[in-house]
């Protein structure tokens, strides 16, 4: 038996107020630089803490948007609720991107400055 863990180069959350999802599983209504938000993801995940990573919107099944913002994960932890494992934490928004701007802001998890 092994340890099931996922390494994530980004933070992908559902759209604001997705039905049957907790607030922490969804993007905030408005992305604002400097704001800190809680997040929660299913499973045991590992995030990079030493720099900025992209914030994405997920529709599920690995259908991801282009980066919506650049964020820093401030903290995260793993927890068990009944028999299910979750990763929960805080992220800070560092930069917000215009969805109509074709500029590329990240290559993978590497921010382009």
Rosetta constraint file for C-alpha pairs under 8 A:
AtomPair CA 4 CA 44 HARMONIC 7.10 0.50
AtomPair CA 5 CA 43 HARMONIC 7.27 0.50
AtomPair CA 5 CA 44 HARMONIC 5.11 0.50
AtomPair CA 5 CA 45 HARMONIC 5.67 0.50
AtomPair CA 5 CA 46 HARMONIC 7.45 0.50
AtomPair CA 6 CA 43 HARMONIC 7.72 0.50
AtomPair CA 6 CA 44 HARMONIC 6.35 0.50
AtomPair CA 6 CA 45 HARMONIC 4.69 0.50
AtomPair CA 6 CA 46 HARMONIC 6.23 0.50
AtomPair CA 7 CA 45 HARMONIC 5.68 0.50
AtomPair CA 7 CA 46 HARMONIC 4.76 0.50
AtomPair CA 7 CA 47 HARMONIC 6.38 0.50
AtomPair CA 8 CA 45 HARMONIC 6.74 0.50
AtomPair CA 8 CA 46 HARMONIC 6.07 0.50
AtomPair CA 8 CA 47 HARMONIC 5.54 0.50
AtomPair CA 8 CA 48 HARMONIC 7.83 0.50
AtomPair CA 9 CA 47 HARMONIC 6.57 0.50
AtomPair CA 9 CA 48 HARMONIC 6.96 0.50
AtomPair CA 9 CA 53 HARMONIC 6.75 0.50
AtomPair CA 9 CA 54 HARMONIC 7.81 0.50
AtomPair CA 9 CA 108 HARMONIC 7.26 0.50
AtomPair CA 9 CA 109 HARMONIC 5.36 0.50
AtomPair CA 10 CA 47 HARMONIC 7.53 0.50
AtomPair CA 10 CA 53 HARMONIC 5.45 0.50
AtomPair CA 10 CA 54 HARMONIC 5.08 0.50
AtomPair CA 10 CA 55 HARMONIC 6.05 0.50
AtomPair CA 10 CA 56 HARMONIC 7.16 0.50
AtomPair CA 10 CA 109 HARMONIC 6.55 0.50
AtomPair CA 11 CA 53 HARMONIC 7.48 0.50
AtomPair CA 11 CA 54 HARMONIC 6.49 0.50
AtomPair CA 11 CA 55 HARMONIC 5.01 0.50
AtomPair CA 11 CA 56 HARMONIC 6.11 0.50
AtomPair CA 12 CA 55 HARMONIC 5.97 0.50
AtomPair CA 12 CA 56 HARMONIC 4.55 0.50
AtomPair CA 12 CA 57 HARMONIC 5.27 0.50
AtomPair CA 12 CA 58 HARMONIC 5.51 0.50
AtomPair CA 12 CA 64 HARMONIC 7.34 0.50
AtomPair CA 13 CA 25 HARMONIC 5.75 0.50
AtomPair CA 13 CA 26 HARMONIC 5.04 0.50
AtomPair CA 13 CA 27 HARMONIC 5.70 0.50
AtomPair CA 13 CA 55 HARMONIC 7.75 0.50
AtomPair CA 13 CA 56 HARMONIC 6.39 0.50
AtomPair CA 13 CA 57 HARMONIC 5.09 0.50
AtomPair CA 13 CA 58 HARMONIC 5.54 0.50
AtomPair CA 14 CA 18 HARMONIC 6.44 0.50
AtomPair CA 14 CA 25 HARMONIC 6.17 0.50
AtomPair CA 14 CA 26 HARMONIC 4.39 0.50
AtomPair CA 14 CA 27 HARMONIC 5.98 0.50
AtomPair CA 14 CA 57 HARMONIC 5.54 0.50
AtomPair CA 14 CA 58 HARMONIC 5.21 0.50
AtomPair CA 14 CA 59 HARMONIC 6.35 0.50
AtomPair CA 14 CA 60 HARMONIC 7.93 0.50
AtomPair CA 15 CA 26 HARMONIC 5.43 0.50
AtomPair CA 15 CA 27 HARMONIC 5.42 0.50
AtomPair CA 15 CA 57 HARMONIC 6.24 0.50
AtomPair CA 15 CA 58 HARMONIC 7.34 0.50
AtomPair CA 15 CA 59 HARMONIC 7.79 0.50
AtomPair CA 16 CA 23 HARMONIC 7.87 0.50
AtomPair CA 16 CA 26 HARMONIC 5.24 0.50
AtomPair CA 16 CA 27 HARMONIC 4.96 0.50
AtomPair CA 16 CA 28 HARMONIC 5.78 0.50
AtomPair CA 16 CA 29 HARMONIC 5.62 0.50
AtomPair CA 17 CA 21 HARMONIC 7.26 0.50
AtomPair CA 17 CA 23 HARMONIC 6.72 0.50
AtomPair CA 17 CA 26 HARMONIC 6.44 0.50
AtomPair CA 17 CA 27 HARMONIC 7.93 0.50
AtomPair CA 18 CA 26 HARMONIC 6.80 0.50
AtomPair CA 21 CA 25 HARMONIC 6.13 0.50
AtomPair CA 21 CA 26 HARMONIC 7.17 0.50
AtomPair CA 22 CA 26 HARMONIC 6.93 0.50
AtomPair CA 23 CA 27 HARMONIC 7.84 0.50
AtomPair CA 24 CA 37 HARMONIC 7.91 0.50
AtomPair CA 24 CA 38 HARMONIC 5.53 0.50
AtomPair CA 24 CA 39 HARMONIC 4.35 0.50
AtomPair CA 24 CA 40 HARMONIC 5.24 0.50
AtomPair CA 25 CA 39 HARMONIC 5.76 0.50
AtomPair CA 25 CA 40 HARMONIC 5.18 0.50
AtomPair CA 25 CA 41 HARMONIC 6.40 0.50
AtomPair CA 26 CA 39 HARMONIC 7.60 0.50
AtomPair CA 27 CA 57 HARMONIC 7.38 0.50
AtomPair CA 28 CA 37 HARMONIC 7.75 0.50
AtomPair CA 31 CA 35 HARMONIC 7.77 0.50
AtomPair CA 31 CA 69 HARMONIC 7.75 0.50
AtomPair CA 31 CA 93 HARMONIC 7.37 0.50
AtomPair CA 31 CA 96 HARMONIC 6.67 0.50
AtomPair CA 32 CA 93 HARMONIC 6.63 0.50
AtomPair CA 32 CA 95 HARMONIC 7.95 0.50
AtomPair CA 32 CA 96 HARMONIC 6.94 0.50
AtomPair CA 33 CA 92 HARMONIC 7.79 0.50
AtomPair CA 33 CA 93 HARMONIC 4.97 0.50
AtomPair CA 33 CA 94 HARMONIC 5.25 0.50
AtomPair CA 33 CA 95 HARMONIC 5.66 0.50
AtomPair CA 33 CA 96 HARMONIC 6.63 0.50
AtomPair CA 34 CA 92 HARMONIC 6.13 0.50
AtomPair CA 34 CA 93 HARMONIC 5.35 0.50
AtomPair CA 34 CA 94 HARMONIC 6.06 0.50
AtomPair CA 35 CA 92 HARMONIC 5.72 0.50
AtomPair CA 35 CA 93 HARMONIC 5.72 0.50
AtomPair CA 36 CA 90 HARMONIC 6.57 0.50
AtomPair CA 36 CA 91 HARMONIC 5.52 0.50
AtomPair CA 36 CA 92 HARMONIC 4.32 0.50
AtomPair CA 36 CA 93 HARMONIC 6.52 0.50
AtomPair CA 37 CA 90 HARMONIC 5.53 0.50
AtomPair CA 37 CA 91 HARMONIC 5.50 0.50
AtomPair CA 37 CA 92 HARMONIC 6.53 0.50
AtomPair CA 38 CA 88 HARMONIC 7.30 0.50
AtomPair CA 38 CA 89 HARMONIC 5.60 0.50
AtomPair CA 38 CA 90 HARMONIC 4.51 0.50
AtomPair CA 38 CA 91 HARMONIC 6.50 0.50
AtomPair CA 39 CA 88 HARMONIC 5.51 0.50
AtomPair CA 39 CA 89 HARMONIC 5.41 0.50
AtomPair CA 39 CA 90 HARMONIC 6.06 0.50
AtomPair CA 39 CA 91 HARMONIC 7.39 0.50
AtomPair CA 40 CA 86 HARMONIC 6.82 0.50
AtomPair CA 40 CA 87 HARMONIC 5.66 0.50
AtomPair CA 40 CA 88 HARMONIC 4.26 0.50
AtomPair CA 40 CA 89 HARMONIC 6.65 0.50
AtomPair CA 41 CA 45 HARMONIC 7.93 0.50
AtomPair CA 41 CA 86 HARMONIC 5.75 0.50
AtomPair CA 41 CA 87 HARMONIC 5.24 0.50
AtomPair CA 41 CA 88 HARMONIC 6.39 0.50
AtomPair CA 42 CA 84 HARMONIC 7.93 0.50
AtomPair CA 42 CA 85 HARMONIC 6.42 0.50
AtomPair CA 42 CA 86 HARMONIC 4.63 0.50
AtomPair CA 42 CA 87 HARMONIC 6.34 0.50
AtomPair CA 43 CA 84 HARMONIC 7.55 0.50
AtomPair CA 43 CA 85 HARMONIC 4.98 0.50
AtomPair CA 43 CA 86 HARMONIC 4.75 0.50
AtomPair CA 43 CA 87 HARMONIC 6.22 0.50
AtomPair CA 44 CA 78 HARMONIC 6.25 0.50
AtomPair CA 44 CA 85 HARMONIC 6.21 0.50
AtomPair CA 44 CA 86 HARMONIC 5.90 0.50
AtomPair CA 44 CA 87 HARMONIC 5.65 0.50
AtomPair CA 45 CA 78 HARMONIC 7.87 0.50
AtomPair CA 45 CA 87 HARMONIC 6.07 0.50
AtomPair CA 47 CA 73 HARMONIC 7.39 0.50
AtomPair CA 48 CA 53 HARMONIC 7.74 0.50
AtomPair CA 48 CA 73 HARMONIC 7.36 0.50
AtomPair CA 49 CA 72 HARMONIC 6.91 0.50
AtomPair CA 49 CA 73 HARMONIC 5.71 0.50
AtomPair CA 49 CA 74 HARMONIC 6.91 0.50
AtomPair CA 49 CA 75 HARMONIC 7.71 0.50
AtomPair CA 51 CA 72 HARMONIC 6.15 0.50
AtomPair CA 52 CA 70 HARMONIC 5.93 0.50
AtomPair CA 52 CA 71 HARMONIC 5.23 0.50
AtomPair CA 52 CA 72 HARMONIC 4.83 0.50
AtomPair CA 52 CA 73 HARMONIC 7.77 0.50
AtomPair CA 52 CA 94 HARMONIC 7.81 0.50
AtomPair CA 52 CA 111 HARMONIC 6.99 0.50
AtomPair CA 53 CA 70 HARMONIC 5.64 0.50
AtomPair CA 53 CA 71 HARMONIC 5.46 0.50
AtomPair CA 53 CA 72 HARMONIC 6.32 0.50
AtomPair CA 53 CA 109 HARMONIC 5.58 0.50
AtomPair CA 53 CA 110 HARMONIC 7.27 0.50
AtomPair CA 53 CA 111 HARMONIC 7.09 0.50
AtomPair CA 54 CA 67 HARMONIC 5.39 0.50
AtomPair CA 54 CA 68 HARMONIC 7.21 0.50
AtomPair CA 54 CA 69 HARMONIC 5.91 0.50
AtomPair CA 54 CA 70 HARMONIC 4.79 0.50
AtomPair CA 54 CA 71 HARMONIC 6.13 0.50
AtomPair CA 54 CA 106 HARMONIC 7.13 0.50
AtomPair CA 54 CA 109 HARMONIC 6.62 0.50
AtomPair CA 54 CA 111 HARMONIC 7.97 0.50
AtomPair CA 55 CA 67 HARMONIC 5.58 0.50
AtomPair CA 55 CA 68 HARMONIC 5.67 0.50
AtomPair CA 55 CA 69 HARMONIC 5.18 0.50
AtomPair CA 55 CA 70 HARMONIC 5.96 0.50
AtomPair CA 55 CA 71 HARMONIC 6.32 0.50
AtomPair CA 56 CA 64 HARMONIC 6.40 0.50
AtomPair CA 56 CA 65 HARMONIC 5.57 0.50
AtomPair CA 56 CA 66 HARMONIC 6.34 0.50
AtomPair CA 56 CA 67 HARMONIC 5.05 0.50
AtomPair CA 56 CA 68 HARMONIC 5.68 0.50
AtomPair CA 56 CA 69 HARMONIC 7.45 0.50
AtomPair CA 57 CA 64 HARMONIC 5.74 0.50
AtomPair CA 57 CA 65 HARMONIC 5.26 0.50
AtomPair CA 57 CA 66 HARMONIC 7.86 0.50
AtomPair CA 57 CA 67 HARMONIC 7.92 0.50
AtomPair CA 57 CA 68 HARMONIC 7.53 0.50
AtomPair CA 58 CA 62 HARMONIC 6.75 0.50
AtomPair CA 58 CA 63 HARMONIC 5.67 0.50
AtomPair CA 58 CA 64 HARMONIC 4.63 0.50
AtomPair CA 58 CA 65 HARMONIC 6.51 0.50
AtomPair CA 59 CA 63 HARMONIC 5.43 0.50
AtomPair CA 59 CA 64 HARMONIC 6.57 0.50
AtomPair CA 60 CA 64 HARMONIC 7.78 0.50
AtomPair CA 67 CA 97 HARMONIC 7.38 0.50
AtomPair CA 67 CA 105 HARMONIC 7.38 0.50
AtomPair CA 67 CA 106 HARMONIC 7.53 0.50
AtomPair CA 68 CA 96 HARMONIC 6.23 0.50
AtomPair CA 68 CA 97 HARMONIC 5.38 0.50
AtomPair CA 68 CA 98 HARMONIC 7.45 0.50
AtomPair CA 68 CA 99 HARMONIC 7.04 0.50
AtomPair CA 69 CA 93 HARMONIC 6.85 0.50
AtomPair CA 69 CA 94 HARMONIC 7.34 0.50
AtomPair CA 69 CA 95 HARMONIC 5.46 0.50
AtomPair CA 69 CA 96 HARMONIC 4.24 0.50
AtomPair CA 69 CA 97 HARMONIC 5.43 0.50
AtomPair CA 70 CA 93 HARMONIC 6.18 0.50
AtomPair CA 70 CA 94 HARMONIC 5.47 0.50
AtomPair CA 70 CA 95 HARMONIC 5.04 0.50
AtomPair CA 70 CA 96 HARMONIC 6.46 0.50
AtomPair CA 71 CA 91 HARMONIC 6.34 0.50
AtomPair CA 71 CA 92 HARMONIC 5.44 0.50
AtomPair CA 71 CA 93 HARMONIC 4.53 0.50
AtomPair CA 71 CA 94 HARMONIC 5.22 0.50
AtomPair CA 71 CA 95 HARMONIC 7.08 0.50
AtomPair CA 72 CA 91 HARMONIC 5.53 0.50
AtomPair CA 72 CA 92 HARMONIC 5.29 0.50
AtomPair CA 72 CA 93 HARMONIC 6.70 0.50
AtomPair CA 72 CA 94 HARMONIC 7.03 0.50
AtomPair CA 73 CA 89 HARMONIC 7.61 0.50
AtomPair CA 73 CA 90 HARMONIC 6.03 0.50
AtomPair CA 73 CA 91 HARMONIC 4.30 0.50
AtomPair CA 73 CA 92 HARMONIC 6.47 0.50
AtomPair CA 74 CA 89 HARMONIC 7.42 0.50
AtomPair CA 74 CA 90 HARMONIC 5.42 0.50
AtomPair CA 74 CA 91 HARMONIC 5.33 0.50
AtomPair CA 74 CA 92 HARMONIC 6.80 0.50
AtomPair CA 75 CA 89 HARMONIC 5.27 0.50
AtomPair CA 75 CA 90 HARMONIC 5.44 0.50
AtomPair CA 75 CA 91 HARMONIC 7.29 0.50
AtomPair CA 76 CA 87 HARMONIC 6.68 0.50
AtomPair CA 76 CA 88 HARMONIC 5.43 0.50
AtomPair CA 76 CA 89 HARMONIC 3.88 0.50
AtomPair CA 76 CA 90 HARMONIC 6.49 0.50
AtomPair CA 77 CA 87 HARMONIC 5.64 0.50
AtomPair CA 77 CA 88 HARMONIC 5.58 0.50
AtomPair CA 77 CA 89 HARMONIC 6.21 0.50
AtomPair CA 78 CA 85 HARMONIC 6.98 0.50
AtomPair CA 78 CA 86 HARMONIC 5.65 0.50
AtomPair CA 78 CA 87 HARMONIC 4.53 0.50
AtomPair CA 78 CA 88 HARMONIC 6.43 0.50
AtomPair CA 79 CA 85 HARMONIC 5.72 0.50
AtomPair CA 79 CA 86 HARMONIC 5.39 0.50
AtomPair CA 79 CA 87 HARMONIC 6.49 0.50
AtomPair CA 79 CA 88 HARMONIC 7.77 0.50
AtomPair CA 80 CA 84 HARMONIC 5.53 0.50
AtomPair CA 80 CA 85 HARMONIC 4.55 0.50
AtomPair CA 80 CA 86 HARMONIC 6.29 0.50
AtomPair CA 81 CA 85 HARMONIC 6.50 0.50
AtomPair CA 81 CA 86 HARMONIC 7.67 0.50
AtomPair CA 97 CA 101 HARMONIC 7.49 0.50
AtomPair CA 104 CA 112 HARMONIC 7.47 0.50
AtomPair CA 105 CA 111 HARMONIC 5.92 0.50
AtomPair CA 105 CA 112 HARMONIC 5.20 0.50
AtomPair CA 105 CA 113 HARMONIC 7.37 0.50
AtomPair CA 106 CA 110 HARMONIC 5.34 0.50
AtomPair CA 106 CA 111 HARMONIC 4.40 0.50
AtomPair CA 106 CA 112 HARMONIC 5.36 0.50
AtomPair CA 107 CA 111 HARMONIC 6.54 0.50
AtomPair CA 107 CA 112 HARMONIC 7.08 0.50
